Amino acid sequence: MALHIALLARAARRYGPPLAHAAYRRWQAMTPEEKERYRRQMREYAGRGRQLAKGATGRARGRGGPPEPRP
């Protein structure tokens, strides 16, 4: 297990800065409308994640039922 963590840490140190730089350049190239669309999309994803986590903790504590089916 420790080997896996060490390999992941090494990969993050090696590939993290170039990926971050590429993401920064891409962000700078976006129009204000694209940036706002991206922010809105990330807010929706975060909200959905919070709802799923809240449901999972409720079920783990015995307060919730099964997850609701997707439409």
mmCIF file of the N, C-alpha and C atoms, coordinates in Angstrom:
data_MODEL
# 
_entry.id   MODEL 
# 
loop_
_atom_site.group_PDB 
_atom_site.id 
_atom_site.type_symbol 
_atom_site.label_atom_id 
_atom_site.label_alt_id 
_atom_site.label_comp_id 
_atom_site.label_asym_id 
_atom_site.label_entity_id 
_atom_site.label_seq_id 
_atom_site.pdbx_PDB_ins_code 
_atom_site.Cartn_x 
_atom_site.Cartn_y 
_atom_site.Cartn_z 
_atom_site.occupancy 
_atom_site.B_iso_or_equiv 
_atom_site.pdbx_formal_charge 
_atom_site.auth_seq_id 
_atom_site.auth_comp_id 
_atom_site.auth_asym_id 
_atom_site.auth_atom_id 
_atom_site.pdbx_PDB_model_num 
ATOM 1   N N  . MET A 1 1  ? 0.821   -1.197 0.000   1.00 0.00 ? 1  MET A N  1 
ATOM 2   C CA . MET A 1 1  ? 0.000   0.000  0.000   1.00 0.00 ? 1  MET A CA 1 
ATOM 3   C C  . MET A 1 1  ? 0.861   1.256  0.000   1.00 0.00 ? 1  MET A C  1 
ATOM 4   N N  . ALA A 1 2  ? 1.915   1.234  0.798   1.00 0.00 ? 2  ALA A N  1 
ATOM 5   C CA . ALA A 1 2  ? 2.795   2.401  0.873   1.00 0.00 ? 2  ALA A CA 1 
ATOM 6   C C  . ALA A 1 2  ? 3.454   2.665  -0.478  1.00 0.00 ? 2  ALA A C  1 
ATOM 7   N N  . LEU A 1 3  ? 3.730   1.584  -1.206  1.00 0.00 ? 3  LEU A N  1 
ATOM 8   C CA . LEU A 1 3  ? 4.346   1.735  -2.527  1.00 0.00 ? 3  LEU A CA 1 
ATOM 9   C C  . LEU A 1 3  ? 3.408   2.486  -3.471  1.00 0.00 ? 3  LEU A C  1 
ATOM 10  N N  . HIS A 1 4  ? 2.124   2.149  -3.400  1.00 0.00 ? 4  HIS A N  1 
ATOM 11  C CA . HIS A 1 4  ? 1.151   2.831  -4.254  1.00 0.00 ? 4  HIS A CA 1 
ATOM 12  C C  . HIS A 1 4  ? 1.096   4.322  -3.945  1.00 0.00 ? 4  HIS A C  1 
ATOM 13  N N  . ILE A 1 5  ? 1.110   4.642  -2.678  1.00 0.00 ? 5  ILE A N  1 
ATOM 14  C CA . ILE A 1 5  ? 1.055   6.046  -2.269  1.00 0.00 ? 5  ILE A CA 1 
ATOM 15  C C  . ILE A 1 5  ? 2.307   6.779  -2.726  1.00 0.00 ? 5  ILE A C  1 
ATOM 16  N N  . ALA A 1 6  ? 3.451   6.116  -2.585  1.00 0.00 ? 6  ALA A N  1 
ATOM 17  C CA . ALA A 1 6  ? 4.708   6.737  -3.019  1.00 0.00 ? 6  ALA A CA 1 
ATOM 18  C C  . ALA A 1 6  ? 4.707   6.980  -4.523  1.00 0.00 ? 6  ALA A C  1 
ATOM 19  N N  . LEU A 1 7  ? 4.193   6.015  -5.278  1.00 0.00 ? 7  LEU A N  1 
ATOM 20  C CA . LEU A 1 7  ? 4.132   6.185  -6.743  1.00 0.00 ? 7  LEU A CA 1 
ATOM 21  C C  . LEU A 1 7  ? 3.175   7.302  -7.133  1.00 0.00 ? 7  LEU A C  1 
ATOM 22  N N  . LEU A 1 8  ? 2.045   7.382  -6.438  1.00 0.00 ? 8  LEU A N  1 
ATOM 23  C CA . LEU A 1 8  ? 1.089   8.456  -6.724  1.00 0.00 ? 8  LEU A CA 1 
ATOM 24  C C  . LEU A 1 8  ? 1.681   9.824  -6.386  1.00 0.00 ? 8  LEU A C  1 
ATOM 25  N N  . ALA A 1 9  ? 2.370   9.899  -5.266  1.00 0.00 ? 9  ALA A N  1 
ATOM 26  C CA . ALA A 1 9  ? 2.985   11.167 -4.879  1.00 0.00 ? 9  ALA A CA 1 
ATOM 27  C C  . ALA A 1 9  ? 4.051   11.583 -5.895  1.00 0.00 ? 9  ALA A C  1 
ATOM 28  N N  . ARG A 1 10 ? 4.834   10.633 -6.343  1.00 0.00 ? 10 ARG A N  1 
ATOM 29  C CA . ARG A 1 10 ? 5.875   10.922 -7.335  1.00 0.00 ? 10 ARG A CA 1 
ATOM 30  C C  . ARG A 1 10 ? 5.250   11.396 -8.652  1.00 0.00 ? 10 ARG A C  1 
ATOM 31  N N  . ALA A 1 11 ? 4.186   10.725 -9.077  1.00 0.00 ? 11 ALA A N  1 
ATOM 32  C CA . ALA A 1 11 ? 3.509   11.125 -10.317 1.00 0.00 ? 11 ALA A CA 1 
ATOM 33  C C  . ALA A 1 11 ? 2.908   12.519 -10.182 1.00 0.00 ? 11 ALA A C  1 
ATOM 34  N N  . ALA A 1 12 ? 2.345   12.821 -9.016  1.00 0.00 ? 12 ALA A N  1 
ATOM 35  C CA . ALA A 1 12 ? 1.752   14.152 -8.801  1.00 0.00 ? 12 ALA A CA 1 
ATOM 36  C C  . ALA A 1 12 ? 2.826   15.237 -8.877  1.00 0.00 ? 12 ALA A C  1 
ATOM 37  N N  . ARG A 1 13 ? 3.991   14.970 -8.265  1.00 0.00 ? 13 ARG A N  1 
ATOM 38  C CA . ARG A 1 13 ? 5.077   15.964 -8.321  1.00 0.00 ? 13 ARG A CA 1 
ATOM 39  C C  . ARG A 1 13 ? 5.597   16.133 -9.737  1.00 0.00 ? 13 ARG A C  1 
ATOM 40  N N  . ARG A 1 14 ? 5.592   15.052 -10.487 1.00 0.00 ? 14 ARG A N  1 
ATOM 41  C CA . ARG A 1 14 ? 6.151   15.115 -11.838 1.00 0.00 ? 14 ARG A CA 1 
ATOM 42  C C  . ARG A 1 14 ? 5.181   15.733 -12.842 1.00 0.00 ? 14 ARG A C  1 
ATOM 43  N N  . TYR A 1 15 ? 3.925   15.304 -12.795 1.00 0.00 ? 15 TYR A N  1 
ATOM 44  C CA . TYR A 1 15 ? 2.962   15.727 -13.820 1.00 0.00 ? 15 TYR A CA 1 
ATOM 45  C C  . TYR A 1 15 ? 2.039   16.857 -13.386 1.00 0.00 ? 15 TYR A C  1 
ATOM 46  N N  . GLY A 1 16 ? 1.997   17.149 -12.101 1.00 0.00 ? 16 GLY A N  1 
ATOM 47  C CA . GLY A 1 16 ? 1.097   18.186 -11.606 1.00 0.00 ? 16 GLY A CA 1 
ATOM 48  C C  . GLY A 1 16 ? 1.364   19.561 -12.179 1.00 0.00 ? 16 GLY A C  1 
ATOM 49  N N  . PRO A 1 17 ? 2.607   20.068 -12.098 1.00 0.00 ? 17 PRO A N  1 
ATOM 50  C CA . PRO A 1 17 ? 2.861   21.425 -12.606 1.00 0.00 ? 17 PRO A CA 1 
ATOM 51  C C  . PRO A 1 17 ? 2.546   21.610 -14.092 1.00 0.00 ? 17 PRO A C  1 
ATOM 52  N N  . PRO A 1 18 ? 2.943   20.681 -14.987 1.00 0.00 ? 18 PRO A N  1 
ATOM 53  C CA . PRO A 1 18 ? 2.576   20.890 -16.398 1.00 0.00 ? 18 PRO A CA 1 
ATOM 54  C C  . PRO A 1 18 ? 1.063   20.872 -16.627 1.00 0.00 ? 18 PRO A C  1 
ATOM 55  N N  . LEU A 1 19 ? 0.353   20.007 -15.899 1.00 0.00 ? 19 LEU A N  1 
ATOM 56  C CA . LEU A 1 19 ? -1.099  19.961 -16.051 1.00 0.00 ? 19 LEU A CA 1 
ATOM 57  C C  . LEU A 1 19 ? -1.746  21.240 -15.535 1.00 0.00 ? 19 LEU A C  1 
ATOM 58  N N  . ALA A 1 20 ? -1.254  21.729 -14.408 1.00 0.00 ? 20 ALA A N  1 
ATOM 59  C CA . ALA A 1 20 ? -1.793  22.975 -13.857 1.00 0.00 ? 20 ALA A CA 1 
ATOM 60  C C  . ALA A 1 20 ? -1.536  24.140 -14.807 1.00 0.00 ? 20 ALA A C  1 
ATOM 61  N N  . HIS A 1 21 ? -0.355  24.169 -15.398 1.00 0.00 ? 21 HIS A N  1 
ATOM 62  C CA . HIS A 1 21 ? -0.023  25.240 -16.339 1.00 0.00 ? 21 HIS A CA 1 
ATOM 63  C C  . HIS A 1 21 ? -0.926  25.177 -17.571 1.00 0.00 ? 21 HIS A C  1 
ATOM 64  N N  . ALA A 1 22 ? -1.171  23.981 -18.067 1.00 0.00 ? 22 ALA A N  1 
ATOM 65  C CA . ALA A 1 22 ? -2.054  23.823 -19.225 1.00 0.00 ? 22 ALA A CA 1 
ATOM 66  C C  . ALA A 1 22 ? -3.479  24.267 -18.880 1.00 0.00 ? 22 ALA A C  1 
ATOM 67  N N  . ALA A 1 23 ? -3.945  23.909 -17.686 1.00 0.00 ? 23 ALA A N  1 
ATOM 68  C CA . ALA A 1 23 ? -5.288  24.316 -17.265 1.00 0.00 ? 23 ALA A CA 1 
ATOM 69  C C  . ALA A 1 23 ? -5.372  25.837 -17.137 1.00 0.00 ? 23 ALA A C  1 
ATOM 70  N N  . TYR A 1 24 ? -4.317  26.456 -16.608 1.00 0.00 ? 24 TYR A N  1 
ATOM 71  C CA . TYR A 1 24 ? -4.290  27.909 -16.465 1.00 0.00 ? 24 TYR A CA 1 
ATOM 72  C C  . TYR A 1 24 ? -4.354  28.586 -17.833 1.00 0.00 ? 24 TYR A C  1 
ATOM 73  N N  . ARG A 1 25 ? -3.569  28.101 -18.778 1.00 0.00 ? 25 ARG A N  1 
ATOM 74  C CA . ARG A 1 25 ? -3.576  28.686 -20.130 1.00 0.00 ? 25 ARG A CA 1 
ATOM 75  C C  . ARG A 1 25 ? -4.942  28.522 -20.774 1.00 0.00 ? 25 ARG A C  1 
ATOM 76  N N  . ARG A 1 26 ? -5.551  27.371 -20.577 1.00 0.00 ? 26 ARG A N  1 
ATOM 77  C CA . ARG A 1 26 ? -6.874  27.128 -21.162 1.00 0.00 ? 26 ARG A CA 1 
ATOM 78  C C  . ARG A 1 26 ? -7.902  28.076 -20.549 1.00 0.00 ? 26 ARG A C  1 
ATOM 79  N N  . TRP A 1 27 ? -7.833  28.263 -19.219 1.00 0.00 ? 27 TRP A N  1 
ATOM 80  C CA . TRP A 1 27 ? -8.754  29.170 -18.538 1.00 0.00 ? 27 TRP A CA 1 
ATOM 81  C C  . TRP A 1 27 ? -8.592  30.595 -19.057 1.00 0.00 ? 27 TRP A C  1 
ATOM 82  N N  . GLN A 1 28 ? -7.347  31.031 -19.228 1.00 0.00 ? 28 GLN A N  1 
ATOM 83  C CA . GLN A 1 28 ? -7.093  32.383 -19.706 1.00 0.00 ? 28 GLN A CA 1 
ATOM 84  C C  . GLN A 1 28 ? -7.610  32.590 -21.125 1.00 0.00 ? 28 GLN A C  1 
ATOM 85  N N  . ALA A 1 29 ? -7.669  31.546 -21.916 1.00 0.00 ? 29 ALA A N  1 
ATOM 86  C CA . ALA A 1 29 ? -8.127  31.646 -23.297 1.00 0.00 ? 29 ALA A CA 1 
ATOM 87  C C  . ALA A 1 29 ? -9.658  31.662 -23.408 1.00 0.00 ? 29 ALA A C  1 
ATOM 88  N N  . MET A 1 30 ? -10.360 31.318 -22.338 1.00 0.00 ? 30 MET A N  1 
ATOM 89  C CA . MET A 1 30 ? -11.824 31.262 -22.381 1.00 0.00 ? 30 MET A CA 1 
ATOM 90  C C  . MET A 1 30 ? -12.423 32.665 -22.402 1.00 0.00 ? 30 MET A C  1 
ATOM 91  N N  . THR A 1 31 ? -13.573 32.766 -23.042 1.00 0.00 ? 31 THR A N  1 
ATOM 92  C CA . THR A 1 31 ? -14.326 34.015 -23.018 1.00 0.00 ? 31 THR A CA 1 
ATOM 93  C C  . THR A 1 31 ? -15.042 34.118 -21.671 1.00 0.00 ? 31 THR A C  1 
ATOM 94  N N  . PRO A 1 32 ? -15.474 35.309 -21.275 1.00 0.00 ? 32 PRO A N  1 
ATOM 95  C CA . PRO A 1 32 ? -16.213 35.436 -20.007 1.00 0.00 ? 32 PRO A CA 1 
ATOM 96  C C  . PRO A 1 32 ? -17.480 34.568 -19.967 1.00 0.00 ? 32 PRO A C  1 
ATOM 97  N N  . GLU A 1 33 ? -18.144 34.396 -21.095 1.00 0.00 ? 33 GLU A N  1 
ATOM 98  C CA . GLU A 1 33 ? -19.343 33.556 -21.132 1.00 0.00 ? 33 GLU A CA 1 
ATOM 99  C C  . GLU A 1 33 ? -18.986 32.091 -20.873 1.00 0.00 ? 33 GLU A C  1 
ATOM 100 N N  . GLU A 1 34 ? -17.872 31.629 -21.460 1.00 0.00 ? 34 GLU A N  1 
ATOM 101 C CA . GLU A 1 34 ? -17.445 30.252 -21.241 1.00 0.00 ? 34 GLU A CA 1 
ATOM 102 C C  . GLU A 1 34 ? -17.046 30.036 -19.782 1.00 0.00 ? 34 GLU A C  1 
ATOM 103 N N  . LYS A 1 35 ? -16.383 31.023 -19.195 1.00 0.00 ? 35 LYS A N  1 
ATOM 104 C CA . LYS A 1 35 ? -15.988 30.915 -17.791 1.00 0.00 ? 35 LYS A CA 1 
ATOM 105 C C  . LYS A 1 35 ? -17.217 30.826 -16.893 1.00 0.00 ? 35 LYS A C  1 
ATOM 106 N N  . GLU A 1 36 ? -18.217 31.644 -17.158 1.00 0.00 ? 36 GLU A N  1 
ATOM 107 C CA . GLU A 1 36 ? -19.426 31.627 -16.341 1.00 0.00 ? 36 GLU A CA 1 
ATOM 108 C C  . GLU A 1 36 ? -20.166 30.302 -16.506 1.00 0.00 ? 36 GLU A C  1 
ATOM 109 N N  . ARG A 1 37 ? -20.221 29.779 -17.715 1.00 0.00 ? 37 ARG A N  1 
ATOM 110 C CA . ARG A 1 37 ? -20.855 28.486 -17.960 1.00 0.00 ? 37 ARG A CA 1 
ATOM 111 C C  . ARG A 1 37 ? -20.123 27.380 -17.195 1.00 0.00 ? 37 ARG A C  1 
ATOM 112 N N  . TYR A 1 38 ? -18.803 27.428 -17.197 1.00 0.00 ? 38 TYR A N  1 
ATOM 113 C CA . TYR A 1 38 ? -17.984 26.452 -16.488 1.00 0.00 ? 38 TYR A CA 1 
ATOM 114 C C  . TYR A 1 38 ? -18.226 26.543 -14.986 1.00 0.00 ? 38 TYR A C  1 
ATOM 115 N N  . ARG A 1 39 ? -18.256 27.766 -14.457 1.00 0.00 ? 39 ARG A N  1 
ATOM 116 C CA . ARG A 1 39 ? -18.506 27.950 -13.020 1.00 0.00 ? 39 ARG A CA 1 
ATOM 117 C C  . ARG A 1 39 ? -19.876 27.407 -12.623 1.00 0.00 ? 39 ARG A C  1 
ATOM 118 N N  . ARG A 1 40 ? -20.890 27.701 -13.441 1.00 0.00 ? 40 ARG A N  1 
ATOM 119 C CA . ARG A 1 40 ? -22.247 27.224 -13.163 1.00 0.00 ? 40 ARG A CA 1 
ATOM 120 C C  . ARG A 1 40 ? -22.282 25.694 -13.162 1.00 0.00 ? 40 ARG A C  1 
ATOM 121 N N  . GLN A 1 41 ? -21.610 25.095 -14.116 1.00 0.00 ? 41 GLN A N  1 
ATOM 122 C CA . GLN A 1 41 ? -21.566 23.642 -14.211 1.00 0.00 ? 41 GLN A CA 1 
ATOM 123 C C  . GLN A 1 41 ? -20.873 23.042 -12.979 1.00 0.00 ? 41 GLN A C  1 
ATOM 124 N N  . MET A 1 42 ? -19.788 23.651 -12.533 1.00 0.00 ? 42 MET A N  1 
ATOM 125 C CA . MET A 1 42 ? -19.076 23.156 -11.350 1.00 0.00 ? 42 MET A CA 1 
ATOM 126 C C  . MET A 1 42 ? -19.924 23.302 -10.090 1.00 0.00 ? 42 MET A C  1 
ATOM 127 N N  . ARG A 1 43 ? -20.699 24.393 -9.990  1.00 0.00 ? 43 ARG A N  1 
ATOM 128 C CA . ARG A 1 43 ? -21.600 24.559 -8.842  1.00 0.00 ? 43 ARG A CA 1 
ATOM 129 C C  . ARG A 1 43 ? -22.642 23.445 -8.815  1.00 0.00 ? 43 ARG A C  1 
ATOM 130 N N  . GLU A 1 44 ? -23.180 23.108 -9.993  1.00 0.00 ? 44 GLU A N  1 
ATOM 131 C CA . GLU A 1 44 ? -24.174 22.037 -10.073 1.00 0.00 ? 44 GLU A CA 1 
ATOM 132 C C  . GLU A 1 44 ? -23.562 20.701 -9.681  1.00 0.00 ? 44 GLU A C  1 
ATOM 133 N N  . TYR A 1 45 ? -22.366 20.413 -10.159 1.00 0.00 ? 45 TYR A N  1 
ATOM 134 C CA . TYR A 1 45 ? -21.691 19.165 -9.805  1.00 0.00 ? 45 TYR A CA 1 
ATOM 135 C C  . TYR A 1 45 ? -21.437 19.094 -8.300  1.00 0.00 ? 45 TYR A C  1 
ATOM 136 N N  . ALA A 1 46 ? -20.994 20.201 -7.720  1.00 0.00 ? 46 ALA A N  1 
ATOM 137 C CA . ALA A 1 46 ? -20.711 20.229 -6.284  1.00 0.00 ? 46 ALA A CA 1 
ATOM 138 C C  . ALA A 1 46 ? -21.992 20.008 -5.482  1.00 0.00 ? 46 ALA A C  1 
ATOM 139 N N  . GLY A 1 47 ? -23.087 20.636 -5.901  1.00 0.00 ? 47 GLY A N  1 
ATOM 140 C CA . GLY A 1 47 ? -24.359 20.455 -5.221  1.00 0.00 ? 47 GLY A CA 1 
ATOM 141 C C  . GLY A 1 47 ? -24.839 19.019 -5.295  1.00 0.00 ? 47 GLY A C  1 
ATOM 142 N N  . ARG A 1 48 ? -24.691 18.417 -6.450  1.00 0.00 ? 48 ARG A N  1 
ATOM 143 C CA . ARG A 1 48 ? -25.087 17.024 -6.613  1.00 0.00 ? 48 ARG A CA 1 
ATOM 144 C C  . ARG A 1 48 ? -24.231 16.118 -5.721  1.00 0.00 ? 48 ARG A C  1 
ATOM 145 N N  . GLY A 1 49 ? -22.948 16.415 -5.651  1.00 0.00 ? 49 GLY A N  1 
ATOM 146 C CA . GLY A 1 49 ? -22.070 15.631 -4.786  1.00 0.00 ? 49 GLY A CA 1 
ATOM 147 C C  . GLY A 1 49 ? -22.427 15.776 -3.322  1.00 0.00 ? 49 GLY A C  1 
ATOM 148 N N  . ARG A 1 50 ? -22.768 17.000 -2.910  1.00 0.00 ? 50 ARG A N  1 
ATOM 149 C CA . ARG A 1 50 ? -23.177 17.219 -1.523  1.00 0.00 ? 50 ARG A CA 1 
ATOM 150 C C  . ARG A 1 50 ? -24.439 16.437 -1.190  1.00 0.00 ? 50 ARG A C  1 
ATOM 151 N N  . GLN A 1 51 ? -25.401 16.428 -2.117  1.00 0.00 ? 51 GLN A N  1 
ATOM 152 C CA . GLN A 1 51 ? -26.645 15.686 -1.880  1.00 0.00 ? 51 GLN A CA 1 
ATOM 153 C C  . GLN A 1 51 ? -26.366 14.192 -1.753  1.00 0.00 ? 51 GLN A C  1 
ATOM 154 N N  . LEU A 1 52 ? -25.513 13.655 -2.625  1.00 0.00 ? 52 LEU A N  1 
ATOM 155 C CA . LEU A 1 52 ? -25.195 12.236 -2.555  1.00 0.00 ? 52 LEU A CA 1 
ATOM 156 C C  . LEU A 1 52 ? -24.482 11.904 -1.250  1.00 0.00 ? 52 LEU A C  1 
ATOM 157 N N  . ALA A 1 53 ? -23.556 12.761 -0.837  1.00 0.00 ? 53 ALA A N  1 
ATOM 158 C CA . ALA A 1 53 ? -22.829 12.516 0.406   1.00 0.00 ? 53 ALA A CA 1 
ATOM 159 C C  . ALA A 1 53 ? -23.769 12.600 1.602   1.00 0.00 ? 53 ALA A C  1 
ATOM 160 N N  . LYS A 1 54 ? -24.686 13.560 1.585   1.00 0.00 ? 54 LYS A N  1 
ATOM 161 C CA . LYS A 1 54 ? -25.637 13.703 2.685   1.00 0.00 ? 54 LYS A CA 1 
ATOM 162 C C  . LYS A 1 54 ? -26.516 12.456 2.780   1.00 0.00 ? 54 LYS A C  1 
ATOM 163 N N  . GLY A 1 55 ? -26.963 11.951 1.658   1.00 0.00 ? 55 GLY A N  1 
ATOM 164 C CA . GLY A 1 55 ? -27.777 10.734 1.654   1.00 0.00 ? 55 GLY A CA 1 
ATOM 165 C C  . GLY A 1 55 ? -26.992 9.529  2.136   1.00 0.00 ? 55 GLY A C  1 
ATOM 166 N N  . ALA A 1 56 ? -25.721 9.440  1.755   1.00 0.00 ? 56 ALA A N  1 
ATOM 167 C CA . ALA A 1 56 ? -24.898 8.307  2.170   1.00 0.00 ? 56 ALA A CA 1 
ATOM 168 C C  . ALA A 1 56 ? -24.656 8.336  3.665   1.00 0.00 ? 56 ALA A C  1 
ATOM 169 N N  . THR A 1 57 ? -24.400 9.500  4.233   1.00 0.00 ? 57 THR A N  1 
ATOM 170 C CA . THR A 1 57 ? -24.163 9.568  5.679   1.00 0.00 ? 57 THR A CA 1 
ATOM 171 C C  . THR A 1 57 ? -25.456 9.286  6.433   1.00 0.00 ? 57 THR A C  1 
ATOM 172 N N  . GLY A 1 58 ? -26.584 9.730  5.896   1.00 0.00 ? 58 GLY A N  1 
ATOM 173 C CA . GLY A 1 58 ? -27.867 9.439  6.549   1.00 0.00 ? 58 GLY A CA 1 
ATOM 174 C C  . GLY A 1 58 ? -28.165 7.955  6.546   1.00 0.00 ? 58 GLY A C  1 
ATOM 175 N N  . ARG A 1 59 ? -27.899 7.271  5.443   1.00 0.00 ? 59 ARG A N  1 
ATOM 176 C CA . ARG A 1 59 ? -28.130 5.830  5.380   1.00 0.00 ? 59 ARG A CA 1 
ATOM 177 C C  . ARG A 1 59 ? -27.176 5.090  6.303   1.00 0.00 ? 59 ARG A C  1 
ATOM 178 N N  . ALA A 1 60 ? -25.933 5.559  6.391   1.00 0.00 ? 60 ALA A N  1 
ATOM 179 C CA . ALA A 1 60 ? -24.954 4.902  7.254   1.00 0.00 ? 60 ALA A CA 1 
ATOM 180 C C  . ALA A 1 60 ? -25.352 5.033  8.722   1.00 0.00 ? 60 ALA A C  1 
ATOM 181 N N  . ARG A 1 61 ? -26.023 6.099  9.084   1.00 0.00 ? 61 ARG A N  1 
ATOM 182 C CA . ARG A 1 61 ? -26.444 6.297  10.475  1.00 0.00 ? 61 ARG A CA 1 
ATOM 183 C C  . ARG A 1 61 ? -27.845 5.737  10.725  1.00 0.00 ? 61 ARG A C  1 
ATOM 184 N N  . GLY A 1 62 ? -28.440 5.141  9.717   1.00 0.00 ? 62 GLY A N  1 
ATOM 185 C CA . GLY A 1 62 ? -29.743 4.520  9.894   1.00 0.00 ? 62 GLY A CA 1 
ATOM 186 C C  . GLY A 1 62 ? -30.910 5.459  9.785   1.00 0.00 ? 62 GLY A C  1 
ATOM 187 N N  . ARG A 1 63 ? -30.698 6.660  9.277   1.00 0.00 ? 63 ARG A N  1 
ATOM 188 C CA . ARG A 1 63 ? -31.791 7.636  9.200   1.00 0.00 ? 63 ARG A CA 1 
ATOM 189 C C  . ARG A 1 63 ? -32.391 7.740  7.819   1.00 0.00 ? 63 ARG A C  1 
ATOM 190 N N  . GLY A 1 64 ? -31.760 7.185  6.843   1.00 0.00 ? 64 GLY A N  1 
ATOM 191 C CA . GLY A 1 64 ? -32.254 7.358  5.486   1.00 0.00 ? 64 GLY A CA 1 
ATOM 192 C C  . GLY A 1 64 ? -32.640 6.018  4.877   1.00 0.00 ? 64 GLY A C  1 
ATOM 193 N N  . GLY A 1 65 ? -33.354 6.099  3.811   1.00 0.00 ? 65 GLY A N  1 
ATOM 194 C CA . GLY A 1 65 ? -33.731 4.907  3.100   1.00 0.00 ? 65 GLY A CA 1 
ATOM 195 C C  . GLY A 1 65 ? -32.832 4.701  1.902   1.00 0.00 ? 65 GLY A C  1 
ATOM 196 N N  . PRO A 1 66 ? -33.268 3.875  1.005   1.00 0.00 ? 66 PRO A N  1 
ATOM 197 C CA . PRO A 1 66 ? -32.469 3.664  -0.205  1.00 0.00 ? 66 PRO A CA 1 
ATOM 198 C C  . PRO A 1 66 ? -32.445 4.925  -1.062  1.00 0.00 ? 66 PRO A C  1 
ATOM 199 N N  . PRO A 1 67 ? -31.430 5.082  -1.895  1.00 0.00 ? 67 PRO A N  1 
ATOM 200 C CA . PRO A 1 67 ? -31.379 6.280  -2.735  1.00 0.00 ? 67 PRO A CA 1 
ATOM 201 C C  . PRO A 1 67 ? -32.556 6.305  -3.694  1.00 0.00 ? 67 PRO A C  1 
ATOM 202 N N  . GLU A 1 68 ? -32.960 7.508  -4.040  1.00 0.00 ? 68 GLU A N  1 
ATOM 203 C CA . GLU A 1 68 ? -34.071 7.652  -4.976  1.00 0.00 ? 68 GLU A CA 1 
ATOM 204 C C  . GLU A 1 68 ? -33.622 7.261  -6.366  1.00 0.00 ? 68 GLU A C  1 
ATOM 205 N N  . PRO A 1 69 ? -34.526 6.625  -7.136  1.00 0.00 ? 69 PRO A N  1 
ATOM 206 C CA . PRO A 1 69 ? -34.139 6.237  -8.494  1.00 0.00 ? 69 PRO A CA 1 
ATOM 207 C C  . PRO A 1 69 ? -33.943 7.451  -9.380  1.00 0.00 ? 69 PRO A C  1 
ATOM 208 N N  . ARG A 1 70 ? -33.025 7.327  -10.307 1.00 0.00 ? 70 ARG A N  1 
ATOM 209 C CA . ARG A 1 70 ? -32.778 8.416  -11.249 1.00 0.00 ? 70 ARG A CA 1 
ATOM 210 C C  . ARG A 1 70 ? -33.899 8.498  -12.263 1.00 0.00 ? 70 ARG A C  1 
ATOM 211 N N  . PRO A 1 71 ? -34.207 9.713  -12.723 1.00 0.00 ? 71 PRO A N  1 
ATOM 212 C CA . PRO A 1 71 ? -35.284 9.854  -13.724 1.00 0.00 ? 71 PRO A CA 1 
ATOM 213 C C  . PRO A 1 71 ? -34.890 9.310  -15.067 1.00 0.00 ? 71 PRO A C  1 
# 
